[in-house]
Amino acid sequence: MKCMRWKTWCLVSFCIIGIVTGQAFSGGMPARDMLVDTDWVWVRTLYNNDTRNSPDTPGLYMVRFNSDGSFTGRADCNRIRGQYRVDGHRLNLSDIISTRAMCPEGSLDRVFLKDLENSASFFFKAGDLYFDLKFHSGTMKFSLSEHAGQAFIPCKDPRPEACTMEYDPVCGRKKDQSTATYGNACEACADPMVLEYIPGECRE
């Protein structure tokens, strides 16, 4: 009987230690705390049918989650707000309302709102925030405002034919809206598929 009690006590102890250790190695910060009080700027949404939506000016589309369960944000020329609930990594955005200004042609304000309403869960990767949409229909990507709000620098003609080996990385955006890291701005613009670039490596 004493042997059985000892084994049971050891099993419970190891489980507790494992849980505490797991929390320590996961960073110790609840997922919700990583979400709140930060301006998250929409970078793009990739859908499961291989299409995507990506705003020309990311800083016009953003959300900020407040500690009281509300969120505010911007959808192009409109202001938005609503309520959110987090359960682990599950996410529910509700009661979303928006001002009704008529945004310029080509605006993605309605698309952005629809994707927010369809958000089902969230996760973090390399400092960026991702929302998985309901029914595995796609994934939204957000970056911290100081990174995503940078203005792209357009490549100019004529394109360079030779570049130095200096490593000063930039992130080039191509005609198909995909991005790639290049050794420097010259190398990026030497690629005829690249339309524009921003300093620094791509955050994909």
C-alpha positions as CSV (number, residue, x, y, z in Angstrom):
1,M,0.0,0.0,0.0
2,K,2.8,2.4,0.9
3,C,4.5,1.6,-2.4
4,M,1.3,2.5,-4.4
5,R,1.0,5.8,-2.5
6,W,4.6,6.6,-3.2
7,K,4.1,5.9,-6.9
8,T,0.9,8.0,-7.0
9,W,2.6,10.9,-5.2
10,C,5.6,10.8,-7.6
11,L,3.3,10.8,-10.6
12,V,1.3,13.8,-9.4
13,S,4.6,15.6,-8.6
14,F,6.1,15.0,-12.0
15,C,2.9,16.3,-13.7
16,I,3.0,19.5,-11.7
17,I,6.7,20.0,-12.4
18,G,6.0,19.4,-16.1
19,I,3.2,21.9,-16.2
20,V,5.2,24.6,-14.5
21,T,8.3,23.9,-16.6
22,G,6.2,24.1,-19.8
23,Q,4.8,27.4,-18.8
24,A,8.3,28.7,-18.1
25,F,9.7,27.7,-21.4
26,S,6.7,29.1,-23.3
27,G,7.7,32.5,-22.1
28,G,5.3,32.7,-19.1
29,M,3.1,35.3,-20.8
30,P,-0.6,34.4,-21.5
31,A,-1.5,34.7,-25.2
32,R,-4.1,37.4,-24.4
33,D,-1.5,39.6,-22.8
34,M,0.6,39.5,-25.9
35,L,-2.5,40.6,-27.9
36,V,-3.6,43.7,-26.0
37,D,-2.4,47.3,-25.9
38,T,-0.6,47.1,-29.2
39,D,-1.4,48.6,-32.6
40,W,-1.6,45.7,-35.1
41,V,-1.4,46.6,-38.7
42,W,-3.0,44.4,-41.4
43,V,-0.4,43.2,-43.9
44,R,-2.4,40.7,-45.9
45,T,-4.9,37.8,-46.0
46,L,-4.1,34.6,-47.7
47,Y,-7.1,32.4,-48.6
48,N,-7.2,28.7,-49.1
49,N,-8.1,29.1,-52.8
50,D,-4.6,30.6,-53.3
51,T,-5.9,34.2,-53.6
52,R,-4.8,37.1,-51.4
53,N,-5.7,40.6,-50.4
54,S,-3.0,43.0,-49.4
55,P,-3.5,46.8,-48.8
56,D,-1.3,49.2,-50.7
57,T,-1.0,51.3,-47.5
58,P,-1.0,48.9,-44.5
59,G,-1.2,51.7,-42.0
60,L,-4.8,52.4,-43.0
61,Y,-5.9,49.1,-41.7
62,M,-5.3,48.3,-38.1
63,V,-6.8,47.0,-34.8
64,R,-6.0,47.6,-31.1
65,F,-7.2,45.2,-28.4
66,N,-7.9,46.8,-25.1
67,S,-7.7,45.1,-21.7
68,D,-11.5,45.6,-21.0
69,G,-12.5,43.3,-23.9
70,S,-13.1,46.0,-26.5
71,F,-11.1,46.7,-29.6
72,T,-10.8,49.8,-31.8
73,G,-9.2,50.2,-35.2
74,R,-9.3,51.6,-38.7
75,A,-10.6,50.2,-42.0
76,D,-9.2,52.7,-44.6
77,C,-11.2,55.9,-44.2
78,N,-13.5,54.4,-41.5
79,R,-13.1,53.9,-37.8
80,I,-14.2,50.6,-36.3
81,R,-14.8,49.2,-32.8
82,G,-16.3,46.1,-31.3
83,Q,-15.9,43.4,-28.6
84,Y,-13.6,40.4,-28.4
85,R,-13.3,37.3,-26.4
86,V,-10.2,35.1,-26.0
87,D,-10.2,31.5,-24.8
88,G,-6.7,30.1,-25.0
89,H,-5.9,30.8,-28.6
90,R,-9.5,30.9,-29.7
91,L,-10.7,34.3,-30.7
92,N,-14.2,35.7,-31.3
93,L,-14.8,39.3,-32.5
94,S,-18.3,40.5,-32.2
95,D,-20.5,43.6,-32.2
96,I,-18.3,45.2,-34.9
97,I,-19.5,48.6,-36.0
98,S,-17.9,51.1,-38.4
99,T,-18.4,54.6,-39.6
100,R,-19.9,54.9,-43.0
101,A,-17.6,57.1,-45.0
102,M,-17.3,56.3,-48.7
103,C,-13.7,55.2,-49.1
104,P,-11.8,55.7,-52.5
105,E,-12.2,53.2,-55.3
106,G,-10.2,50.0,-54.7
107,S,-10.5,50.3,-50.9
108,L,-10.4,47.0,-49.0
109,D,-12.4,48.3,-46.0
110,R,-15.3,45.8,-46.5
111,V,-12.9,42.9,-47.1
112,F,-11.0,43.8,-43.9
113,L,-14.1,43.9,-41.8
114,K,-15.4,40.6,-43.3
115,D,-12.1,38.9,-42.5
116,L,-12.1,40.2,-38.9
117,E,-15.7,38.9,-38.4
118,N,-14.5,35.5,-39.7
119,S,-11.6,35.2,-37.3
120,A,-11.6,32.0,-35.3
121,S,-8.2,31.8,-33.6
122,F,-4.8,33.5,-33.4
123,F,-1.1,32.8,-33.0
124,F,2.2,34.6,-33.1
125,K,5.2,33.9,-35.3
126,A,8.4,35.9,-35.5
127,G,6.8,38.8,-33.7
128,D,3.8,39.0,-36.1
129,L,0.2,38.2,-35.3
130,Y,-1.9,35.8,-37.4
131,F,-5.7,35.2,-37.4
132,D,-6.9,31.9,-38.7
133,L,-10.3,32.3,-40.4
134,K,-13.3,30.1,-39.8
135,F,-13.6,26.9,-41.7
136,H,-9.9,27.0,-42.5
137,S,-10.7,29.5,-45.2
138,G,-7.6,31.7,-44.8
139,T,-5.1,33.5,-42.6
140,M,-4.7,37.2,-41.8
141,K,-1.3,38.6,-41.0
142,F,-0.6,41.6,-38.8
143,S,2.6,43.3,-37.9
144,L,3.6,45.9,-35.3
145,S,2.7,49.3,-36.6
146,E,6.3,50.6,-36.6
147,H,7.2,47.8,-39.1
148,A,4.2,47.5,-41.3
149,G,3.6,51.2,-41.7
150,Q,6.8,51.8,-43.6
151,A,6.3,53.3,-47.1
152,F,7.6,51.2,-50.0
153,I,10.2,52.8,-52.2
154,P,9.5,52.4,-55.9
155,C,12.1,51.0,-58.3
156,K,13.0,53.5,-61.1
157,D,13.8,52.9,-64.7
158,P,16.3,52.3,-66.2
159,R,16.9,49.2,-64.0
160,P,20.5,48.6,-62.7
161,E,22.5,46.1,-64.7
162,A,25.3,45.6,-62.1
163,C,25.3,45.9,-58.3
164,T,27.9,45.8,-55.6
165,M,28.2,43.0,-53.1
166,E,27.4,45.2,-50.1
167,Y,24.9,43.6,-47.8
168,D,22.2,46.0,-46.8
169,P,19.1,43.9,-47.0
170,V,15.8,45.1,-48.3
171,C,12.4,43.5,-48.7
172,G,11.2,43.7,-52.3
173,R,7.6,43.4,-53.3
174,K,6.9,41.8,-56.7
175,K,4.2,42.3,-59.3
176,D,2.3,39.3,-57.9
177,Q,2.4,40.9,-54.4
178,S,4.8,38.3,-53.0
179,T,7.9,39.5,-51.2
180,A,11.5,38.4,-51.1
181,T,14.7,39.5,-49.3
182,Y,17.5,40.9,-51.4
183,G,21.1,41.8,-50.5
184,N,20.6,45.5,-51.2
185,A,18.2,47.9,-53.0
186,C,20.2,47.6,-56.2
187,E,19.8,43.8,-56.3
188,A,16.1,44.2,-55.6
189,C,15.4,46.6,-58.5
190,A,17.6,44.6,-60.8
191,D,14.9,42.0,-60.7
192,P,12.3,43.1,-63.3
193,M,9.5,41.4,-61.2
194,V,10.2,43.8,-58.2
195,L,8.0,46.9,-58.1
196,E,9.2,48.4,-54.8
197,Y,11.1,47.7,-51.6
198,I,11.5,48.7,-47.9
199,P,14.7,48.6,-45.9
200,G,15.3,45.4,-43.9
201,E,14.6,41.7,-44.4
202,C,11.1,40.5,-45.2
203,R,9.1,39.5,-42.1
204,E,7.5,36.4,-43.6
